[in-house]
Amino acid sequence: MRILMIQPNYHSGGAEIAGNWPPSWVPYVGGALKTAGFTEVRFIDAMSNDIDDVSLAAQIQSYQPDVVLATAITPMIYKSQATLKLAKTVCPNIKAIMGGVHPTYMYREVLHEAPWVDYIIRGEGEEITVNLLRSIANGTDQHDRREILGIAFLESGKVVATPAHPPIKDLNTLTPDWTLLDWSKYIYTPLNTRVAVPNYSRGCPFRCRFCSQWKFWRKYRSRSPKHFVDEIERLVKNHQIGFFILADEEPTINKSRFVALCHELIDRNLGVHWGINTRVTDILRDEKELPLYRQAGLVHVSLGTEAAAQLNLNLFRKETTIADNKRAVQLLRQNGILAEVQFIMGLPSETPETIEETYRMARDWKADMTNWNMYTPWPFAELFQDLADKVEIRDYSHYNFVTPIIKPDNMTREEVLKGVLHNYARFYSWKFLEYWLEKDPFKRRYLLGCLWAFVKTTWNKRFYNLKRVKQKGLHTEIEFGFDQSKILTPEQMAQLKQKTQKSSADTDFIGTISACGPSATLPTIDIESEVQSHQYYDEIQVAVIEADQQTRVDLRVALRAQEGIEVASEATNGETGLVLLESIDVEVAVVDSTLPDMDLVKFIRMARKVQANSYVVPSKILILVTPDQQDLLAAALAAGVDAFCLKHAPIEHLAEAVRTTYLNGSYHDPAIELPTSPVGSIS
C-alpha cells in the first residue's frame, strides 16, 4: 500500500521568518507506519517548497497513492481541506485522512465542510494512524471503523466519532524516521545550519486559558534523557543537524529529568545548540542550574511572559507576575542565554497605552528579542468561550498570531496592527547597535543572525505578512483580506451572546487513560530507571500547592533557603496540583489544607490514583493544617496522607517536616494533637 504524507502549502508570516521548519508529525507518524510494516511511505512538503496545486497534482498523479495523509493547525485548515480534495480529484479511490489539533476538536465542522475527507485522526497520531491504516490495508475499514479508537468520519451523512484513544504511555517507544525529510530544505537562518524539531516530552501540566495543547496531549509524559539524546546524536551524525528546538510545551517542568538531559548532552559532546519555550517560574526555580544548561548547548529560551499587565496575566491563568518576568530575563542574560519574551496583543481591553507599555517593558527588561503575538482565540480553547460574542471573524486562515482577530473595545484592528509594527521597528532599531556590542562571541553571532532573519523577511515582506500593508500617499492602509462570508453580522453576534447552544468544538476531548479505558498491554513502570533520573540531583524535590500567591512565593523562597530542599514546581489549585503530581518526580508535596477548587480528601485520593497510573515515583503528601481542623486531619489521615505540619509554623519547623517525611515516610507535628479516631470521608 502506497502512503503519501503532505504538508499543505500554507504561509502566514510568523515563525517562518527564522527559516523553514521540518514538520515533526511526518517522521513520528511515518516512523510508526514503517515500524508497523508499511514500507512505501513518501512525503511531499508543499509548504517549504512552495508547491502550487498544479505541480502538487502532478506529483500525486505520478505516485498513485492508496492513502493520503495531511495535517492541519487552525490557520491551515482550509488549505488542508483543499489539498485532500485535490488528491481525491487526481486519484478518486484514495483514502483521504486528516490529523492535527484543529480537526481533533473541530471534526464535526471539518467533515461537514469537507465531506471528501474519509477519516480524521483525533489526538496523538502514531498509534491511531497505524490501527486505521492496517484496517484500510486489509480492506475492512468500513466494517472495523466504529471499533477503531480516536477517529471520526461521516456515515450516511452523519458524523461518527469513536472514543478517544489512550495517550501513548511510554514515549521511549517512539520510532521516528527522519530520513523521510529532505534536510537541505530545513535551514535555521540565525545560525545558517540545519534545524530539527524533536519531541522530548508531550503535554503540559498547566492550564493557560488561551491554549489547547494541554487538552490535545491530555497527559504530560517525557522520554528518558538517554533515549532522547540517542535521537539527537543520530540527527547530528546522520543528517548534520546543528540546531534543534524542543517541540515541547513545558520541557523543564520535571527538573531532575531536564538536568539529566543536559548532563547527557554534555557527556556526548555533540556540538549542537538548541532552544526551548518554557515558563518564567521554571527559570526562577533553576537559577543555580542555568550555567549547566548553557554548557549543554541551550542558547535560546523563549519565555511565555504574555502580558504587560498583571490583570491579563491573571486572565490567562499564567500564575506569574511582572516582577518574575523581569527577573527571569536578567538571569538568562547573565548566563549567556538569549532571552526572548512574548506578548499577547489584541484582547478586548487593548489600548494604545497598553501597546506602548509592552514596548517599555521589553526595553526595561533588556530582553534580547521580543515577539508581539496577536491573540488568536482558538475555537476550542477555554478563553474563546468567554470571548465568543466578540469574535466576529471566523475566517480561520487568519488565526495565525499576526492578525488581530478580535476588535478591541477602544481601538480598530488597523490601529492594533500599526501599534505592534511600530513596537517592532523601534525595538529592533535599538538592537542594530546593541547586538554588535554583545561581548560573548557566539551570542553576538547568533543575535546578528536573528537580526538578519528579521531584515531579510521584512525586505521580502514575509515578516508579519507585510504585503497587506499598503502605502497610499501619506497614509498607510491595511488590507486584512478576510473572507467576507466568514464574518458574523451584528445580529448573529447578538444571537451568539444570548444562546447557550453547544459549541461545534469537541471541548470534552480531555480525558486521560482512566477516562477512556486503559490498554491491556500498557508497559510496567521501571522504578529503578526512574530513581536513576535523580542521579544528578541530591536535594529533596518539593511541590508546593497553595492558592494564595504571596504565601506561595514566601514558601518558595523560604524553603529554597533551607539546606537540601528545592521547590521543583508550584500549583495554585487542586486540579493543577494533580497534574503536577502525575507529571513530575517530587519527593514531597506540600499541600495547603484549603484548596479553592476541591476538598482536600478528594485531592489526596485522586493524587494517589493518578500517581499509581503514571510513570513518576509516587510522592509523599504533607498537608498544612491549623489546630482547629481536627476532623479534616482525621479524614485526611484515613485517606492516606503521609504527614502534617502546623500551617503557620516557622520555616525551620516546616523544613524539618519535609526532611523527616522524605527520610521516614511520615511526619506528625507535635504541635497538633493527633485525632483519636479518624472520621469518615468528607469528599
C-alpha positions as CSV (number, residue, x, y, z in Angstrom):
1,M,0.0,0.0,0.0
2,R,1.4,3.4,-1.1
3,I,1.1,6.1,1.6
4,L,1.6,9.8,0.8
5,M,2.0,12.4,3.5
6,I,1.6,16.0,2.6
7,Q,2.4,19.2,4.4
8,P,-0.1,21.7,2.9
9,N,1.2,24.9,1.3
10,Y,0.2,27.4,3.9
11,H,2.2,30.6,4.9
12,S,1.4,33.2,7.5
13,G,4.5,35.4,8.1
14,G,5.0,34.1,11.7
15,A,7.6,31.5,12.7
16,E,8.9,31.1,9.2
17,I,11.0,34.3,9.5
18,A,13.7,32.1,11.2
19,G,13.7,29.6,8.3
20,N,12.0,26.5,7.2
21,W,10.9,24.2,10.0
22,P,10.7,20.4,9.4
23,P,7.2,19.2,10.1
24,S,7.7,16.8,13.0
25,W,4.5,14.9,12.5
26,V,6.0,13.3,9.4
27,P,9.0,11.5,10.9
28,Y,7.0,10.5,14.0
29,V,3.9,9.2,12.3
30,G,5.8,8.0,9.3
31,G,8.3,6.2,11.5
32,A,5.4,4.5,13.3
33,L,4.0,3.3,10.0
34,K,7.3,1.9,8.8
35,T,7.8,0.2,12.1
36,A,4.4,-1.4,11.6
37,G,5.5,-2.8,8.3
38,F,4.3,-0.1,5.8
39,T,7.3,0.3,3.6
40,E,6.0,2.5,0.8
41,V,5.8,5.9,2.6
42,R,6.6,9.2,0.8
43,F,6.4,12.8,2.0
44,I,5.8,16.0,0.0
45,D,6.5,19.3,1.8
46,A,4.3,21.6,-0.3
47,M,4.9,24.4,2.3
48,S,8.7,24.6,2.5
49,N,8.9,24.0,-1.3
50,D,6.0,26.4,-2.1
51,I,4.4,23.8,-4.4
52,D,1.4,25.1,-6.2
53,D,-1.7,23.0,-6.9
54,V,-0.8,22.2,-10.5
55,S,2.6,20.8,-9.5
56,L,1.2,19.0,-6.5
57,A,-1.4,17.3,-8.5
58,A,1.2,16.1,-10.9
59,Q,3.3,14.6,-8.1
60,I,0.2,12.9,-6.6
61,Q,-0.7,11.5,-10.0
62,S,2.9,10.2,-10.5
63,Y,3.0,8.4,-7.1
64,Q,-0.6,7.0,-7.3
65,P,-1.1,6.6,-3.6
66,D,-3.7,4.5,-1.9
67,V,-3.8,6.7,1.2
68,V,-3.1,10.5,1.5
69,L,-2.4,12.0,5.0
70,A,-2.5,15.8,5.6
71,T,-2.2,17.8,8.8
72,A,-3.9,20.9,9.9
73,I,-3.5,23.5,12.6
74,T,-6.3,26.1,12.7
75,P,-5.0,28.6,10.1
76,M,-4.0,25.7,7.8
77,I,-7.4,24.0,7.9
78,Y,-8.8,25.4,4.6
79,K,-5.6,24.6,2.7
80,S,-5.5,21.1,4.2
81,Q,-9.1,20.5,3.2
82,A,-8.3,21.8,-0.3
83,T,-5.2,19.6,-0.5
84,L,-7.1,16.5,0.2
85,K,-9.8,17.5,-2.2
86,L,-7.1,17.9,-4.9
87,A,-5.8,14.4,-4.0
88,K,-9.3,12.9,-4.4
89,T,-9.7,14.7,-7.7
90,V,-6.5,13.2,-9.1
91,C,-6.9,9.8,-7.5
92,P,-10.6,9.2,-6.7
93,N,-10.1,5.9,-5.0
94,I,-7.7,7.1,-2.3
95,K,-8.5,7.3,1.4
96,A,-8.1,10.9,2.4
97,I,-7.1,11.3,6.1
98,M,-6.6,14.4,8.1
99,G,-4.9,14.9,11.5
100,G,-3.7,17.7,13.7
101,V,-5.0,19.9,16.5
102,H,-7.8,21.7,14.7
103,P,-9.6,18.6,13.2
104,T,-9.2,16.8,16.6
105,Y,-11.6,19.3,18.2
106,M,-13.5,20.6,15.1
107,Y,-14.1,17.3,13.4
108,R,-17.9,17.9,13.0
109,E,-17.3,21.2,11.3
110,V,-14.5,19.8,9.1
111,L,-16.4,16.8,8.0
112,H,-19.5,18.9,7.0
113,E,-17.3,21.4,5.2
114,A,-15.1,18.8,3.5
115,P,-17.1,15.5,3.1
116,W,-14.4,14.2,0.8
117,V,-12.3,13.6,4.0
118,D,-12.7,9.9,4.7
119,Y,-11.2,9.9,8.2
120,I,-10.0,12.3,10.9
121,I,-7.3,11.3,13.3
122,R,-8.2,12.8,16.7
123,G,-5.3,13.4,19.1
124,E,-1.8,11.8,19.3
125,G,-1.4,10.3,15.9
126,E,1.1,7.4,15.8
127,E,-0.9,4.5,17.2
128,I,-4.2,5.6,15.8
129,T,-2.8,6.0,12.3
130,V,-1.2,2.6,12.4
131,N,-4.5,1.0,13.6
132,L,-6.6,2.7,10.9
133,L,-4.2,2.0,8.0
134,R,-3.9,-1.6,9.0
135,S,-7.7,-1.8,8.6
136,I,-7.6,0.0,5.3
137,A,-4.8,-2.3,4.0
138,N,-7.0,-5.3,4.9
139,G,-9.9,-3.8,3.1
140,T,-12.0,-3.9,6.3
141,D,-12.1,-0.3,7.4
142,Q,-15.8,0.2,6.5
143,H,-16.6,-2.7,8.8
144,D,-14.0,-2.0,11.6
145,R,-14.1,1.7,11.9
146,R,-16.5,2.0,14.7
147,E,-14.1,-0.1,16.8
148,I,-11.0,1.9,16.0
149,L,-10.4,4.4,18.8
150,G,-9.6,8.0,18.1
151,I,-11.1,8.6,14.7
152,A,-14.1,10.5,13.2
153,F,-15.9,10.0,9.9
154,L,-19.1,10.5,8.0
155,E,-21.6,7.6,7.8
156,S,-24.8,8.1,5.9
157,G,-24.3,11.9,6.2
158,K,-23.9,11.8,10.0
159,V,-20.7,12.4,11.9
160,V,-19.5,9.4,13.9
161,A,-16.7,9.9,16.5
162,T,-15.2,6.9,18.3
163,P,-14.0,7.1,21.9
164,A,-10.6,8.7,22.4
165,H,-7.5,6.5,22.0
166,P,-5.3,6.3,25.2
167,P,-2.2,8.6,25.1
168,I,1.0,6.7,24.4
169,K,2.1,5.6,27.8
170,D,5.9,5.2,27.1
171,L,7.3,7.8,24.7
172,N,10.5,5.8,24.5
173,T,8.6,3.5,22.2
174,L,8.5,6.3,19.5
175,T,10.4,5.3,16.3
176,P,10.7,8.5,14.2
177,D,12.1,8.1,10.7
178,W,13.9,11.3,9.9
179,T,15.0,10.0,6.5
180,L,11.6,11.0,5.2
181,L,12.7,14.6,5.1
182,D,14.9,16.4,2.6
183,W,17.2,18.0,5.1
184,S,18.7,20.5,2.6
185,K,15.4,22.4,2.9
186,Y,15.4,23.0,6.7
187,I,17.9,25.7,7.5
188,Y,17.8,27.8,10.7
189,T,18.6,31.3,9.4
190,P,20.2,32.8,12.6
191,L,23.0,30.1,12.6
192,N,22.8,29.1,8.9
193,T,22.6,25.4,9.9
194,R,20.1,22.5,9.6
195,V,17.4,22.5,12.2
196,A,15.2,19.8,13.8
197,V,12.1,19.9,16.0
198,P,12.1,16.7,18.0
199,N,9.8,15.7,20.9
200,Y,11.3,15.2,24.3
201,S,8.0,15.5,26.2
202,R,4.4,15.9,25.3
203,G,1.7,17.7,27.1
204,C,1.7,20.5,29.7
205,P,0.7,20.3,33.3
206,F,-0.6,23.9,33.2
207,R,-4.0,25.1,32.0
208,C,-3.4,28.5,30.4
209,R,-6.9,29.6,29.2
210,F,-5.8,30.7,25.7
211,C,-4.1,27.4,24.9
212,S,-5.3,24.0,23.9
213,Q,-2.2,21.9,23.7
214,W,-2.7,20.5,27.2
215,K,-6.1,19.2,26.0
216,F,-4.7,17.7,22.9
217,W,-1.9,15.6,24.6
218,R,-4.1,15.1,27.7
219,K,-1.3,13.7,29.9
220,Y,2.2,15.1,30.4
221,R,4.9,12.5,29.6
222,S,8.6,12.6,28.8
223,R,11.2,10.4,27.3
224,S,14.2,9.2,29.2
225,P,17.1,11.6,28.7
226,K,19.3,8.9,27.3
227,H,16.7,7.8,24.7
228,F,16.1,11.3,23.6
229,V,19.8,12.2,23.3
230,D,20.3,9.0,21.3
231,E,17.9,10.5,18.8
232,I,19.7,13.9,18.8
233,E,23.0,12.1,18.2
234,R,21.5,10.3,15.1
235,L,20.2,13.7,13.9
236,V,23.6,15.3,14.3
237,K,25.7,12.4,12.8
238,N,23.3,11.2,10.1
239,H,21.7,14.5,9.0
240,Q,24.2,17.2,10.1
241,I,21.8,19.0,12.4
242,G,23.4,22.0,14.1
243,F,20.4,23.3,16.0
244,F,17.2,21.9,17.4
245,I,14.1,23.4,19.1
246,L,12.3,21.2,21.5
247,A,8.7,20.8,20.3
248,D,7.6,20.8,23.9
249,E,5.1,23.0,25.7
250,E,6.9,22.6,29.0
251,P,10.3,20.8,28.7
252,T,11.7,22.0,32.1
253,I,8.7,21.0,34.3
254,N,10.5,17.9,35.6
255,K,13.7,19.5,36.8
256,S,15.6,16.3,37.7
257,R,15.0,14.9,34.2
258,F,15.9,18.1,32.5
259,V,19.2,18.3,34.4
260,A,19.9,14.7,33.5
261,L,19.1,15.6,29.8
262,C,21.7,18.4,30.0
263,H,24.3,16.1,31.5
264,E,23.7,13.5,28.8
265,L,24.2,16.2,26.1
266,I,27.4,17.4,27.8
267,D,28.7,13.8,28.1
268,R,28.1,13.2,24.4
269,N,29.8,16.4,23.3
270,L,27.8,16.6,20.1
271,G,28.5,20.3,19.4
272,V,24.8,21.0,18.8
273,H,22.9,24.1,20.1
274,W,19.3,24.2,21.0
275,G,16.4,26.3,22.2
276,I,13.2,25.8,24.2
277,N,10.0,27.5,25.2
278,T,9.3,27.5,28.9
279,R,7.7,29.2,31.9
280,V,9.2,32.1,33.8
281,T,8.7,30.3,37.1
282,D,11.0,27.4,35.9
283,I,13.8,29.9,35.1
284,L,13.5,31.4,38.6
285,R,13.5,27.9,40.0
286,D,16.6,26.9,38.1
287,E,18.8,29.9,38.8
288,K,21.7,27.7,40.0
289,E,21.4,25.3,37.1
290,L,21.5,27.9,34.3
291,P,25.3,27.7,33.8
292,L,24.8,23.9,33.3
293,Y,22.0,24.5,30.8
294,R,24.3,26.8,28.8
295,Q,27.1,24.3,28.9
296,A,24.8,21.7,27.5
297,G,24.2,23.9,24.4
298,L,21.0,25.7,25.4
299,V,21.4,29.1,23.9
300,H,17.8,30.4,23.3
301,V,14.9,30.5,25.7
302,S,11.5,31.9,24.7
303,L,9.5,32.9,27.8
304,G,5.8,32.9,28.0
305,T,5.6,36.4,29.6
306,E,2.4,37.0,27.6
307,A,1.1,40.3,29.1
308,A,2.3,43.7,30.3
309,A,-0.5,44.0,32.8
310,Q,-1.0,41.7,35.8
311,L,-4.7,41.7,35.1
312,N,-4.1,40.0,31.8
313,L,-1.6,37.5,33.4
314,N,-4.4,36.6,35.8
315,L,-6.9,36.4,32.9
316,F,-4.6,34.0,31.0
317,R,-4.1,31.9,34.3
318,K,-0.3,32.3,33.9
319,E,0.5,32.1,37.6
320,T,3.3,34.6,37.2
321,T,4.0,38.3,38.0
322,I,5.5,41.2,36.1
323,A,8.5,41.2,38.5
324,D,9.0,37.5,37.9
325,N,9.2,38.1,34.2
326,K,11.9,40.8,34.5
327,R,14.0,38.7,36.8
328,A,13.8,35.6,34.5
329,V,15.1,37.7,31.6
330,Q,18.0,39.0,33.7
331,L,19.0,35.5,34.8
332,L,19.1,34.2,31.3
333,R,21.2,37.1,30.0
334,Q,23.6,36.8,32.9
335,N,24.2,33.2,31.9
336,G,24.8,33.8,28.2
337,I,21.4,32.5,27.1
338,L,19.3,34.6,24.6
339,A,16.2,35.7,26.4
340,E,13.2,36.1,24.1
341,V,9.9,37.4,25.6
342,Q,6.4,37.0,24.2
343,F,3.5,39.4,24.5
344,I,-0.1,38.6,23.6
345,M,-1.8,41.6,21.9
346,G,-5.3,42.4,20.7
347,L,-7.5,41.5,23.6
348,P,-10.8,43.5,24.1
349,S,-9.1,45.7,26.7
350,E,-6.2,46.7,24.4
351,T,-5.5,50.4,24.1
352,P,-2.6,52.5,22.7
353,E,-1.3,52.8,26.2
354,T,-1.1,49.0,26.8
355,I,0.7,48.6,23.5
356,E,3.2,51.2,24.5
357,E,3.6,49.6,27.9
358,T,4.7,46.3,26.3
359,Y,7.4,48.2,24.4
360,R,8.6,50.0,27.6
361,M,8.7,46.6,29.4
362,A,10.7,44.9,26.7
363,R,13.2,47.7,26.9
364,D,13.2,47.8,30.7
365,W,13.7,44.1,31.0
366,K,16.5,44.3,28.4
367,A,15.1,41.3,26.5
368,D,17.4,40.1,23.7
369,M,14.4,39.5,21.5
370,T,10.7,40.3,21.7
371,N,7.7,39.0,19.8
372,W,4.3,40.7,19.8
373,N,1.8,37.9,19.0
374,M,-1.8,38.7,18.2
375,Y,-4.3,36.9,20.5
376,T,-5.6,34.0,18.5
377,P,-8.8,32.7,20.0
378,W,-8.7,29.0,19.2
379,P,-12.3,28.0,18.8
380,F,-11.7,25.0,21.1
381,A,-9.8,26.9,23.9
382,E,-11.4,27.9,27.2
383,L,-10.9,31.7,26.7
384,F,-12.8,31.5,23.4
385,Q,-15.9,30.6,25.2
386,D,-15.7,33.8,27.2
387,L,-15.0,35.9,24.2
388,A,-17.1,34.2,21.6
389,D,-19.6,37.0,21.2
390,K,-16.7,39.4,20.5
391,V,-15.2,37.2,17.7
392,E,-17.0,38.1,14.5
393,I,-14.0,37.0,12.3
394,R,-14.5,33.2,11.8
395,D,-12.0,33.0,8.8
396,Y,-9.6,30.6,10.4
397,S,-7.0,31.1,7.7
398,H,-6.1,34.4,9.6
399,Y,-5.8,32.7,13.0
400,N,-2.1,33.0,12.7
401,F,-0.7,35.1,15.5
402,V,0.0,38.0,13.2
403,T,-3.6,39.2,12.5
404,P,-5.8,41.0,15.0
405,I,-8.9,38.7,15.2
406,I,-10.7,40.5,18.0
407,K,-11.6,44.2,17.7
408,P,-10.7,45.8,21.0
409,D,-13.4,47.9,22.6
410,N,-11.4,51.2,22.1
411,M,-9.3,50.5,19.0
412,T,-9.6,49.3,15.5
413,R,-7.8,46.3,14.2
414,E,-5.7,48.5,12.0
415,E,-4.6,50.6,15.0
416,V,-3.6,47.4,16.9
417,L,-1.5,46.1,14.0
418,K,0.1,49.5,13.4
419,G,1.0,49.8,17.1
420,V,2.6,46.4,17.1
421,L,4.6,47.0,13.9
422,H,5.7,50.3,15.4
423,N,7.0,48.4,18.5
424,Y,8.9,46.0,16.3
425,A,10.5,48.9,14.4
426,R,11.6,50.7,17.5
427,F,12.8,47.7,19.4
428,Y,14.9,46.2,16.7
429,S,16.3,49.6,15.7
430,W,17.9,49.7,19.1
431,K,19.2,46.1,18.6
432,F,21.1,47.1,15.5
433,L,23.6,48.7,17.8
434,E,23.2,46.6,20.9
435,Y,23.8,43.2,19.2
436,W,27.2,44.4,17.9
437,L,28.2,45.3,21.5
438,E,27.5,41.9,22.9
439,K,30.7,40.6,24.5
440,D,30.0,36.9,24.1
441,P,31.3,36.0,20.5
442,F,28.8,33.1,20.0
443,K,25.9,35.0,21.3
444,R,26.8,38.1,19.3
445,R,26.9,36.0,16.1
446,Y,23.6,34.4,17.0
447,L,21.9,37.7,17.7
448,L,23.1,39.2,14.5
449,G,21.8,36.1,12.7
450,C,18.4,36.7,14.3
451,L,18.5,40.3,13.2
452,W,19.4,39.2,9.6
453,A,16.3,37.0,9.6
454,F,14.2,40.0,10.6
455,V,15.8,42.2,8.0
456,K,15.5,39.6,5.2
457,T,11.9,38.8,5.8
458,T,11.0,42.4,6.2
459,W,12.6,43.2,2.9
460,N,10.6,40.5,1.1
461,K,7.5,41.3,3.2
462,R,7.1,37.8,4.6
463,F,7.5,39.1,8.1
464,Y,4.2,39.6,9.8
465,N,2.6,39.4,6.3
466,L,3.7,42.9,5.4
467,K,2.2,42.5,1.9
468,R,-1.1,43.6,3.4
469,V,0.2,46.9,4.5
470,K,-0.3,49.4,1.6
471,Q,1.2,52.9,1.4
472,K,-1.2,55.2,-0.3
473,G,0.2,58.7,-0.4
474,L,0.9,59.9,3.1
475,H,-1.5,57.3,4.5
476,T,-0.9,53.6,5.4
477,E,-3.8,51.3,4.8
478,I,-4.1,47.6,5.8
479,E,-6.0,45.0,3.8
480,F,-6.6,42.1,6.0
481,G,-8.2,40.0,3.3
482,F,-10.8,38.3,5.5
483,D,-13.3,36.1,3.7
484,Q,-16.4,38.2,4.0
485,S,-18.6,35.1,4.1
486,K,-16.9,34.1,7.3
487,I,-17.6,37.3,9.2
488,L,-20.6,37.3,11.5
489,T,-23.1,40.2,11.4
490,P,-24.0,42.2,14.5
491,E,-27.3,40.3,14.6
492,Q,-25.5,37.0,14.5
493,M,-23.2,38.2,17.3
494,A,-26.1,39.2,19.4
495,Q,-27.7,35.8,18.9
496,L,-24.5,34.1,19.9
497,K,-24.5,36.1,23.2
498,Q,-28.0,35.0,24.0
499,K,-27.7,31.4,23.0
500,T,-26.2,28.6,25.2
501,Q,-26.0,26.2,22.3
502,K,-23.3,23.5,22.3
503,S,-20.1,24.6,20.7
504,S,-19.1,23.0,17.4
505,A,-15.8,22.1,19.1
506,D,-15.3,18.9,21.0
507,T,-14.0,20.7,24.1
508,D,-14.5,17.5,26.1
509,F,-11.6,15.8,24.4
510,I,-9.5,16.0,27.5
511,G,-9.9,12.5,29.0
512,T,-6.8,10.7,30.3
513,I,-6.2,7.0,30.1
514,S,-8.5,6.5,33.1
515,A,-11.3,8.4,31.3
516,C,-11.2,6.4,28.0
517,G,-10.1,3.0,29.1
518,P,-6.6,1.8,29.6
519,S,-4.9,-0.5,27.2
520,A,-4.5,-4.1,28.3
521,T,-0.8,-4.0,27.3
522,L,0.4,-0.9,29.0
523,P,4.1,-1.3,29.9
524,T,5.0,-1.5,33.6
525,I,6.9,1.3,35.3
526,D,10.6,0.7,35.7
527,I,11.1,2.3,39.2
528,E,14.8,1.7,39.2
529,S,15.3,3.8,36.0
530,E,13.0,6.5,37.4
531,V,15.1,6.7,40.5
532,Q,18.2,6.9,38.4
533,S,16.8,10.1,36.8
534,H,17.8,11.8,40.1
535,Q,21.4,10.9,39.8
536,Y,22.5,14.4,39.1
537,Y,20.2,15.9,41.8
538,D,20.6,15.2,45.5
539,E,18.2,17.8,47.0
540,I,14.7,16.9,48.2
541,Q,12.3,17.9,45.4
542,V,9.2,19.6,46.7
543,A,6.0,20.7,45.0
544,V,4.0,23.5,46.7
545,I,0.3,23.5,46.2
546,E,-1.1,26.8,47.6
547,A,-3.7,29.1,46.3
548,D,-2.6,32.4,47.9
549,Q,0.1,34.0,45.7
550,Q,2.0,35.7,48.4
551,T,2.0,32.7,50.7
552,R,3.2,30.5,47.8
553,V,6.0,32.9,46.9
554,D,7.1,33.1,50.5
555,L,7.1,29.3,50.8
556,R,9.2,29.0,47.6
557,V,11.8,31.5,48.8
558,A,12.0,30.3,52.3
559,L,12.1,26.6,51.5
560,R,14.9,27.1,49.0
561,A,16.9,28.9,51.6
562,Q,16.9,25.7,53.7
563,E,19.7,23.2,53.1
564,G,18.9,20.3,51.0
565,I,15.5,21.4,49.8
566,E,14.4,22.5,46.3
567,V,11.0,23.7,45.2
568,A,10.6,21.9,41.9
569,S,7.2,23.3,41.0
570,E,4.1,25.0,42.2
571,A,0.4,25.0,41.7
572,T,-2.4,27.3,42.7
573,N,-5.3,24.8,43.0
574,G,-6.1,21.1,43.3
575,E,-6.6,20.4,39.6
576,T,-3.2,21.8,38.5
577,G,-1.7,20.2,41.6
578,L,-2.9,16.8,40.5
579,V,-1.5,17.2,37.0
580,L,1.9,18.2,38.5
581,L,2.0,15.1,40.8
582,E,1.0,13.0,37.8
583,S,3.7,14.5,35.7
584,I,6.9,15.2,37.6
585,D,9.1,13.5,40.1
586,V,8.9,15.2,43.5
587,E,9.6,13.5,46.8
588,V,7.3,15.6,49.0
589,A,4.1,17.6,48.0
590,V,3.4,20.4,50.5
591,V,-0.4,21.0,50.2
592,D,-2.4,23.6,51.9
593,S,-5.4,22.1,53.7
594,T,-7.8,24.6,52.0
595,L,-7.9,24.3,48.2
596,P,-10.1,26.6,46.2
597,D,-11.5,24.0,43.8
598,M,-11.7,20.7,45.6
599,D,-12.0,19.1,49.0
600,L,-8.6,18.0,50.5
601,V,-9.6,14.4,51.0
602,K,-10.7,14.2,47.4
603,F,-7.4,15.7,46.3
604,I,-5.4,13.1,48.3
605,R,-7.4,10.2,46.9
606,M,-7.1,11.5,43.3
607,A,-3.4,12.1,43.8
608,R,-2.8,8.5,44.8
609,K,-4.8,7.3,41.9
610,V,-3.1,9.4,39.2
611,Q,0.4,8.6,40.5
612,A,-0.4,4.9,40.5
613,N,-1.2,5.2,36.8
614,S,1.8,7.4,35.9
615,Y,5.5,6.8,35.3
616,V,6.5,9.1,38.2
617,V,7.8,7.9,41.5
618,P,4.8,8.5,44.0
619,S,5.4,11.4,46.3
620,K,4.7,11.8,50.0
621,I,2.0,14.2,50.8
622,L,2.5,16.7,53.6
623,I,-0.5,18.8,54.5
624,L,-0.5,22.2,56.2
625,V,-3.3,22.4,58.8
626,T,-4.5,24.6,61.7
627,P,-5.1,23.2,65.2
628,D,-8.9,23.5,64.8
629,Q,-9.0,21.3,61.7
630,Q,-9.2,18.0,63.7
631,D,-12.0,16.5,61.7
632,L,-10.3,17.4,58.4
633,L,-7.0,16.0,59.6
634,A,-8.6,12.7,60.7
635,A,-10.3,12.3,57.3
636,A,-7.0,13.1,55.5
637,L,-5.1,10.5,57.5
638,A,-7.8,8.0,56.7
639,A,-7.4,8.9,53.0
640,G,-3.7,8.1,53.2
641,V,-1.9,11.4,53.8
642,D,1.7,10.8,54.9
643,A,2.4,13.9,57.0
644,F,1.0,17.0,58.6
645,C,2.5,20.2,59.9
646,L,1.2,23.4,61.5
647,K,0.2,25.8,58.8
648,H,1.9,28.8,60.2
649,A,4.9,27.1,61.7
650,P,8.4,28.7,61.4
651,I,10.1,27.8,58.2
652,E,12.8,25.8,60.0
653,H,10.0,23.7,61.5
654,L,8.4,23.1,58.1
655,A,11.8,22.3,56.6
656,E,12.4,19.7,59.3
657,A,8.9,18.2,58.5
658,V,9.9,17.9,54.8
659,R,13.2,16.2,55.6
660,T,11.6,13.8,58.1
661,T,8.7,13.0,55.6
662,Y,11.3,12.3,52.9
663,L,13.6,10.1,55.1
664,N,11.0,8.3,57.2
665,G,7.9,8.4,55.0
666,S,5.8,10.3,57.6
667,Y,5.7,13.2,60.0
668,H,3.2,14.2,62.7
669,D,3.7,17.7,64.0
670,P,3.8,17.5,67.8
671,A,2.2,21.0,68.0
672,I,-1.1,19.4,66.7
673,E,-2.9,16.9,68.7
674,L,-3.4,13.7,66.8
675,P,-7.1,12.8,66.2
676,T,-8.2,10.0,68.5
677,S,-10.1,8.2,65.7
678,P,-10.4,9.0,62.0
679,V,-13.8,10.1,60.8
680,G,-15.3,9.0,57.5
681,S,-14.7,10.6,54.2
682,I,-16.0,14.1,53.6
683,S,-15.2,14.2,49.9
